[in-house]
Amino acid sequence: MKRMILTIAGGAMLLSGLLAAPARADDEMNSRVLRKMAVVEKIFDTMLIDSKFALVSSGVNTVGVYLPGYGALFTLEFSFVEKSHGKILEDLEDMEGLVETWRELFDMSDSERAQANSHRRVLFDQVIDELRQALVDYGGTLSFLKDGEAISIAAFPWGETWEVTPDPVVSLLLTVKSTDLRQYNQGSLTEPELIKRVVVEERAD
């Protein structure tokens, strides 16, 4: 969560400087941007809560900011649904389930740890597919985006890394161009073609 706050704080400072004059000149446009960003935030939150693979808190998980020239950036955090804890953590301060998971991980043999990491890789790939599909299904609602801009989801683990194979991952970035979304909405690009154009980047530890 700290990583999310720092990311949004930095984006907000950049946004305030870049949008100061346009916001004063066109308050209605700025208000429309904020409303649409808020709608997509809630959509991504709902997707995460409904996911069978992503472990999230019951509160706000997604925060978005519009950066002129770049586009819309949404940040979020998640872990994985595993046998040792439930689907949603009501209070992020209550980390007993995750602590127990890590305790079990340290007690594992190398082969058991490899098997657990392989299982988490499957869960991770499922969440990536869900995030990619959410961009395809709802990214087009941000119709204010200009050519050359994009929509990105920057995701982070609750801890230092997602323990997955072949290497631990510290961050995930999914990006789709606004022009590709526009072509899809106009019918000149099929859904499978658009899905292939969503760029997925994993940063390994």
Rosetta silent file (secondary structure, phi, psi, omega in degrees, C-alpha in Angstrom):
SEQUENCE: MKRMILTIAGGAMLLSGLLAAPARADDEMNSRVLRKMAVVEKIFDTMLIDSKFALVSSGVNTVGVYLPGYGALFTLEFSFVEKSHGKILEDLEDMEGLVETWRELFDMSDSERAQANSHRRVLFDQVIDELRQALVDYGGTLSFLKDGEAISIAAFPWGETWEVTPDPVVSLLLTVKSTDLRQYNQGSLTEPELIKRVVVEERAD
SCORE:     score description
SCORE:     0.000 S_00000001
   1 L     0.000  -35.352  178.096    0.000    0.000    0.000 S_00000001
   2 H   -60.325  -39.664 -179.438    2.917    2.364    0.707 S_00000001
   3 H   -62.977  -39.247  178.777    4.117    1.816   -2.848 S_00000001
   4 H   -64.283  -44.209 -178.199    0.673    2.720   -4.167 S_00000001
   5 H   -62.833  -43.066  179.168    0.520    5.892   -2.078 S_00000001
   6 H   -63.915  -40.812  179.496    3.945    7.033   -3.260 S_00000001
   7 H   -62.126  -46.889 -178.256    3.040    6.321   -6.882 S_00000001
   8 H   -69.256  -38.248  179.726   -0.216    8.243   -6.691 S_00000001
   9 H   -61.802  -44.636  178.052    1.321   11.092   -4.726 S_00000001
  10 H   -63.258  -42.849  178.510    3.997   11.550   -7.368 S_00000001
  11 H   -63.920  -37.867 -178.810    1.438   11.341  -10.143 S_00000001
  12 H   -65.430  -39.910  178.825   -0.814   13.806   -8.371 S_00000001
  13 H   -64.666  -42.619  177.533    1.965   16.377   -8.073 S_00000001
  14 H   -63.793  -42.286 -179.027    2.767   16.006  -11.754 S_00000001
  15 H   -63.051  -41.774 -177.310   -0.897   16.166  -12.614 S_00000001
  16 H   -63.594  -37.435  178.912   -1.507   19.310  -10.597 S_00000001
  17 H   -71.784  -41.017 -176.506    1.249   21.155  -12.420 S_00000001
  18 H   -74.345  -29.804 -174.199    0.295   19.963  -15.886 S_00000001
  19 H  -101.725    1.510 -174.715   -3.429   20.472  -15.457 S_00000001
  20 H   -55.577  -53.489 -178.952   -3.487   23.755  -13.531 S_00000001
  21 H   -69.679  -48.234  179.312   -4.250   25.984  -16.509 S_00000001
  22 H   -59.584  -37.182 -178.422   -6.498   23.557  -18.455 S_00000001
  23 H   -64.881  -39.691  178.384   -8.525   22.779  -15.335 S_00000001
  24 H   -67.741  -35.665 -177.706   -9.227   26.455  -14.753 S_00000001
  25 H   -76.765  -28.242 -175.413  -10.108   26.920  -18.421 S_00000001
  26 L  -143.988   73.281 -178.957  -12.336   23.896  -18.637 S_00000001
  27 H   -61.986  -34.018 -178.322  -13.647   22.748  -15.248 S_00000001
  28 H   -65.003  -42.006  178.603  -16.416   20.748  -16.891 S_00000001
  29 H   -63.879  -44.385 -179.901  -13.944   18.681  -18.886 S_00000001
  30 H   -62.083  -40.230  178.980  -11.812   18.062  -15.806 S_00000001
  31 H   -64.801  -38.573  178.943  -14.877   16.981  -13.828 S_00000001
  32 H   -65.448  -40.270  177.384  -15.874   14.548  -16.583 S_00000001
  33 H   -60.688  -46.822 -178.780  -12.387   13.032  -16.554 S_00000001
  34 H   -62.823  -40.911  179.774  -12.517   12.534  -12.782 S_00000001
  35 H   -63.200  -44.424 -178.478  -15.974   10.935  -12.940 S_00000001
  36 H   -68.961  -36.667  176.594  -14.926    8.458  -15.631 S_00000001
  37 H   -63.451  -40.508  179.821  -11.718    7.615  -13.802 S_00000001
  38 H   -64.377  -37.843  178.416  -13.736    6.939  -10.637 S_00000001
  39 H   -62.988  -44.804 -179.070  -16.074    4.612  -12.534 S_00000001
  40 H   -68.305  -36.167  174.528  -13.170    2.558  -13.872 S_00000001
  41 H   -55.272  -47.403 -179.036  -11.579    2.433  -10.403 S_00000001
  42 H   -65.867  -36.953  178.369  -14.768    0.844   -9.053 S_00000001
  43 H   -62.832  -46.022  179.370  -14.939   -1.570  -11.993 S_00000001
  44 H   -65.451  -38.327  176.773  -11.382   -2.792  -11.354 S_00000001
  45 H   -60.921  -45.618  179.801  -12.114   -3.078   -7.621 S_00000001
  46 H   -62.570  -40.855  178.411  -15.206   -5.171   -8.325 S_00000001
  47 H   -60.951  -42.448 -179.560  -13.254   -7.399  -10.683 S_00000001
  48 H   -66.697  -41.850  179.997  -10.605   -8.030   -8.025 S_00000001
  49 H   -66.127  -37.549  179.830  -13.161   -8.788   -5.320 S_00000001
  50 H   -77.053  -16.605 -177.604  -15.034  -11.170   -7.640 S_00000001
  51 L   -61.949  142.234  175.433  -11.828  -12.880   -8.731 S_00000001
  52 L   -87.129   -3.593 -172.059  -11.298  -16.461   -7.574 S_00000001
  53 L  -118.741  -28.552 -177.710   -7.545  -15.959   -7.725 S_00000001
  54 E   -94.084  130.642  174.826   -6.705  -12.487   -6.348 S_00000001
  55 E   -96.286  121.603 -176.697   -6.696  -11.867   -2.599 S_00000001
  56 E  -134.709  168.609  175.324   -7.654   -8.245   -1.862 S_00000001
  57 E   -82.057  167.147 -178.705   -8.903   -6.124    1.012 S_00000001
  58 L   -82.273   -7.904 -179.789  -12.577   -5.284    1.359 S_00000001
  59 L   -93.798 -150.987  179.848  -11.902   -1.556    0.926 S_00000001
  60 L   -74.806  126.104  178.303  -10.547    0.491   -1.967 S_00000001
  61 L  -109.654  -26.857 -173.970   -7.870   -1.398   -3.892 S_00000001
  62 L  -112.527  132.553  175.992   -7.573    0.649   -7.084 S_00000001
  63 E  -130.095  131.185 -177.279   -6.513    4.285   -7.379 S_00000001
  64 E  -119.598  155.171  175.345   -6.250    6.074  -10.728 S_00000001
  65 E  -144.098  143.407  176.331   -4.725    9.287  -12.011 S_00000001
  66 E   -99.417  124.600  179.774   -4.813   10.944  -15.439 S_00000001
  67 E  -115.716  104.172 -178.799   -1.433   12.143  -16.695 S_00000001
  68 L   -53.941  132.668 -178.671   -1.732   14.284  -19.853 S_00000001
  69 L    95.050  -28.228  175.918    0.543   12.970  -22.570 S_00000001
  70 L  -102.526  -53.448 -179.782    0.754    9.541  -20.925 S_00000001
  71 E   129.559 -145.901 -177.626   -2.858    8.644  -20.254 S_00000001
  72 E  -102.416  129.108  179.239   -4.649    6.908  -17.382 S_00000001
  73 E  -120.983  124.922  177.970   -2.647    5.051  -14.746 S_00000001
  74 E  -116.253  130.346  177.496   -4.322    2.774  -12.195 S_00000001
  75 E  -113.217  146.715 -179.620   -2.379    1.272   -9.300 S_00000001
  76 E  -157.303  165.097  178.576   -3.473   -1.658   -7.164 S_00000001
  77 E  -132.696  146.308  176.394   -2.158   -4.375   -4.864 S_00000001
  78 L  -157.651  159.692  169.206   -3.101   -8.020   -4.455 S_00000001
  79 E  -119.315 -158.351 -176.728   -1.952  -11.372   -3.162 S_00000001
  80 E  -119.249  150.047  175.792   -3.291  -14.808   -4.051 S_00000001
  81 L   -78.140  114.787  178.778   -6.202  -16.899   -2.800 S_00000001
  82 L  -130.633  169.532 -173.672   -4.668  -19.897   -1.053 S_00000001
  83 L   -61.962  -25.788 -172.471   -5.924  -22.519    1.384 S_00000001
  84 L   -78.960  -10.005  178.462   -4.409  -20.796    4.401 S_00000001
  85 L  -150.877  171.336 -174.733   -6.648  -17.737    4.247 S_00000001
  86 L   -80.844 -170.048 -176.783   -9.954  -16.485    2.888 S_00000001
  87 L   -75.897  -39.859 -175.392  -10.921  -14.594   -0.209 S_00000001
  88 E  -130.993  134.297  172.581  -10.886  -11.067    1.267 S_00000001
  89 E   -90.600  120.864 -178.424   -8.989   -9.585    4.178 S_00000001
  90 L   -70.603  -29.917 -176.385  -11.293   -7.251    6.080 S_00000001
  91 L  -138.159  116.426 -178.252   -8.400   -5.489    7.780 S_00000001
  92 L   -66.706  -16.171  176.374   -4.949   -5.227    6.228 S_00000001
  93 L   -74.227  -22.121  178.826   -3.497   -4.799    9.731 S_00000001
  94 L   -91.592   91.568 -173.735   -4.614   -8.373   10.483 S_00000001
  95 L  -106.483   21.923 -174.550   -1.980  -10.287    8.534 S_00000001
  96 H   -58.245  -40.314 -179.419   -2.075  -13.544   10.531 S_00000001
  97 H   -62.427  -43.220 -179.902   -3.088  -15.605    7.517 S_00000001
  98 H   -70.494  -37.398  177.844   -0.248  -14.288    5.399 S_00000001
  99 H   -61.021  -42.213  178.480    2.256  -14.636    8.239 S_00000001
 100 H   -64.084  -37.983  177.261    1.266  -18.274    8.602 S_00000001
 101 H   -60.282  -45.210 -179.754    1.681  -18.749    4.852 S_00000001
 102 H   -67.569  -35.302  178.062    5.221  -17.380    4.995 S_00000001
 103 H   -62.911  -43.084  178.438    6.005  -19.540    8.054 S_00000001
 104 H   -64.130  -37.713 -179.600    4.891  -22.603    6.128 S_00000001
 105 H   -62.008  -43.297 -179.475    6.977  -21.487    3.144 S_00000001
 106 H   -66.033  -27.458 -179.874   10.154  -21.313    5.251 S_00000001
 107 L   -83.306   -5.312 -176.151    9.481  -24.822    6.576 S_00000001
 108 L   -77.986  153.081  169.783    9.167  -26.280    3.085 S_00000001
 109 L   -77.039  170.571 -179.705   11.756  -28.377    1.350 S_00000001
 110 H   -59.763  -41.334 -178.451   13.148  -27.118   -1.959 S_00000001
 111 H   -69.227  -38.233  178.469   10.815  -29.362   -3.947 S_00000001
 112 H   -67.143  -39.861  178.853    7.779  -28.312   -1.895 S_00000001
 113 H   -65.355  -41.345  178.511    8.674  -24.644   -2.288 S_00000001
 114 H   -62.216  -39.631  178.957    9.085  -25.073   -6.045 S_00000001
 115 H   -66.165  -41.338  179.155    5.682  -26.738   -6.235 S_00000001
 116 H   -64.874  -42.552  179.482    4.060  -23.911   -4.215 S_00000001
 117 H   -65.750  -35.383  177.001    5.679  -21.251   -6.404 S_00000001
 118 H   -65.864  -38.951  177.422    4.503  -23.084   -9.508 S_00000001
 119 H   -64.540  -41.693  178.789    0.957  -23.101   -8.125 S_00000001
 120 H   -66.107  -30.522  177.204    1.152  -19.354   -7.449 S_00000001
 121 H   -61.993  -39.296  177.556    2.349  -18.847  -11.017 S_00000001
 122 H   -63.123  -44.809  178.309   -0.930  -20.367  -12.213 S_00000001
 123 H   -62.921  -42.386 -179.694   -2.886  -18.013   -9.954 S_00000001
 124 H   -60.226  -45.828  179.760   -0.755  -15.071  -11.118 S_00000001
 125 H   -63.414  -35.303  178.321   -1.411  -15.835  -14.777 S_00000001
 126 H   -65.831  -41.879  178.564   -5.148  -16.039  -14.068 S_00000001
 127 H   -65.585  -40.463  177.233   -5.126  -12.590  -12.433 S_00000001
 128 H   -58.809  -44.116  178.563   -3.147  -11.197  -15.368 S_00000001
 129 H   -61.231  -39.884  179.666   -5.783  -12.567  -17.751 S_00000001
 130 H   -67.170  -41.448  178.116   -8.536  -10.943  -15.677 S_00000001
 131 H   -65.967  -40.850  177.672   -6.778   -7.579  -15.625 S_00000001
 132 H   -61.319  -43.824  179.893   -6.140   -7.788  -19.361 S_00000001
 133 H   -65.987  -36.544  178.001   -9.797   -8.571  -19.997 S_00000001
 134 H   -63.452  -40.094  176.258  -10.882   -5.669  -17.775 S_00000001
 135 H   -61.828  -42.734 -179.277   -8.770   -3.292  -19.863 S_00000001
 136 H   -66.508  -43.130 -174.803  -10.363   -4.627  -23.041 S_00000001
 137 H   -75.006  -34.950 -170.088  -13.918   -4.521  -21.693 S_00000001
 138 H  -123.416   -8.009  179.668  -13.865   -1.158  -19.921 S_00000001
 139 H   -60.258  -32.427 -178.317  -10.851    0.809  -21.129 S_00000001
 140 H   -66.804  -14.310  178.316  -12.912    2.317  -23.928 S_00000001
 141 H   -69.488  -17.833  177.251  -15.087    4.149  -21.405 S_00000001
 142 L   -87.016   65.739 -173.429  -12.199    6.591  -20.967 S_00000001
 143 L   -69.978  -10.527 -179.803  -13.122    8.289  -24.212 S_00000001
 144 L   -76.847  -12.216 -178.482  -11.316   11.519  -23.254 S_00000001
 145 L   -64.921  139.687 -177.609   -7.933    9.879  -23.924 S_00000001
 146 L   -93.753  163.336  173.627   -6.082   11.348  -26.880 S_00000001
 147 L   -58.522  137.732 -177.808   -4.151    9.591  -29.615 S_00000001
 148 L    94.950  -14.659  176.883   -0.730    8.700  -28.262 S_00000001
 149 L   -95.810  170.811 -174.799   -2.064    8.157  -24.747 S_00000001
 150 E  -147.428  174.281  171.648   -2.721    4.806  -23.085 S_00000001
 151 E  -118.892  129.588  179.698   -4.301    3.063  -20.123 S_00000001
 152 E  -127.403  145.832  169.673   -2.002    1.235  -17.707 S_00000001
 153 E  -115.476  118.514  175.356   -2.512   -0.921  -14.642 S_00000001
 154 E  -104.962  115.426 -176.220    0.478   -1.000  -12.309 S_00000001
 155 E  -114.062  145.815 -178.322    0.102   -3.837   -9.791 S_00000001
 156 E  -135.112  152.195  175.868    2.220   -4.629   -6.750 S_00000001
 157 L   -78.044  159.593  176.004    2.355   -7.452   -4.178 S_00000001
 158 L   -67.177  -38.513  177.523    1.453   -6.817   -0.551 S_00000001
 159 L   -92.258 -152.834 -179.401    4.893   -8.013    0.480 S_00000001
 160 L   -75.382  -34.480 -175.680    8.192   -7.534   -1.286 S_00000001
 161 L  -146.813  161.715  162.047    7.483  -10.024   -4.073 S_00000001
 162 E   -90.590  119.215 -178.364    5.025  -12.450   -5.583 S_00000001
 163 L   -82.369   90.803 -177.942    6.754  -15.794   -4.994 S_00000001
 164 L  -131.473  165.491  175.114    6.162  -17.408   -8.386 S_00000001
 165 L   -87.911  154.919   -3.757    8.149  -19.390  -10.926 S_00000001
 166 L   -80.713  -17.622  179.836   10.576  -19.030  -12.573 S_00000001
 167 L  -138.503  151.598  175.619   11.591  -15.953  -10.505 S_00000001
 168 L   -58.531  145.224 -178.461    9.905  -13.778   -7.862 S_00000001
 169 E  -115.333  134.510 -177.109    8.071  -10.783   -9.362 S_00000001
 170 E  -103.770  -18.816  177.526    8.079   -7.331   -7.722 S_00000001
 171 E  -160.952  158.774 -178.237    5.708   -5.469  -10.037 S_00000001
 172 E  -136.030  134.985  179.246    3.360   -5.943  -12.959 S_00000001
 173 E  -131.951  124.378  174.812    2.409   -3.452  -15.674 S_00000001
 174 E  -116.288  132.760 -176.310   -0.332   -3.888  -18.279 S_00000001
 175 E  -137.805  136.855  173.616   -0.748   -1.227  -20.972 S_00000001
 176 E  -133.499  139.277 -178.497   -3.091   -0.738  -23.912 S_00000001
 177 E   -76.043  143.714  178.949   -3.053    2.169  -26.355 S_00000001
 178 H   -63.423  -32.737  179.014   -6.078    4.429  -26.578 S_00000001
 179 H   -66.114  -35.992  177.186   -5.974    4.174  -30.379 S_00000001
 180 H   -67.295  -41.051  176.844   -6.286    0.383  -30.174 S_00000001
 181 H   -62.703  -40.010 -179.537   -9.266    0.712  -27.826 S_00000001
 182 H   -65.107  -42.395  178.426  -10.868    3.209  -30.200 S_00000001
 183 H   -62.939  -38.758  178.577  -10.425    0.864  -33.173 S_00000001
 184 H   -63.890  -45.690  179.948  -11.968   -1.950  -31.137 S_00000001
 185 H   -65.134  -28.722  179.605  -14.988    0.172  -30.189 S_00000001
 186 L   -85.391   -5.699  177.748  -15.415    1.159  -33.844 S_00000001
 187 L    87.992    5.072 -179.026  -15.360   -2.479  -34.928 S_00000001
 188 L   -91.811    0.869  178.304  -12.135   -2.300  -36.916 S_00000001
 189 L  -139.389  129.770 -179.205  -10.264   -4.458  -34.388 S_00000001
 190 L   -80.234  163.521  179.603  -11.490   -7.783  -32.995 S_00000001
 191 H   -61.480  -46.514  177.566  -11.333   -8.668  -29.311 S_00000001
 192 H   -58.553  -37.367  178.893   -8.639  -11.354  -29.794 S_00000001
 193 H   -66.512  -40.659  179.562   -6.564   -8.824  -31.762 S_00000001
 194 H   -66.640  -41.862  179.496   -6.951   -6.203  -29.035 S_00000001
 195 H   -57.903  -39.842  179.363   -6.046   -8.684  -26.295 S_00000001
 196 H   -66.005  -24.107 -178.541   -2.805   -9.446  -28.156 S_00000001
 197 H   -87.722   -5.464  174.610   -1.987   -5.731  -28.193 S_00000001
 198 L   -75.373  116.997 -177.781   -2.179   -5.406  -24.418 S_00000001
 199 E   -85.006  126.426  179.868    1.467   -5.231  -23.328 S_00000001
 200 E  -114.461  122.718 -179.474    2.236   -7.172  -20.140 S_00000001
 201 E  -124.157  125.729  175.625    5.505   -6.458  -18.357 S_00000001
 202 E  -109.577  133.925  175.689    6.742   -8.287  -15.265 S_00000001
 203 E  -103.899  114.099 -178.135    9.642   -6.973  -13.243 S_00000001
 204 E   -80.695  156.030  179.807   11.529   -9.805  -11.626 S_00000001
 205 L   -67.383    0.000    0.000   13.296   -9.494   -8.294 S_00000001
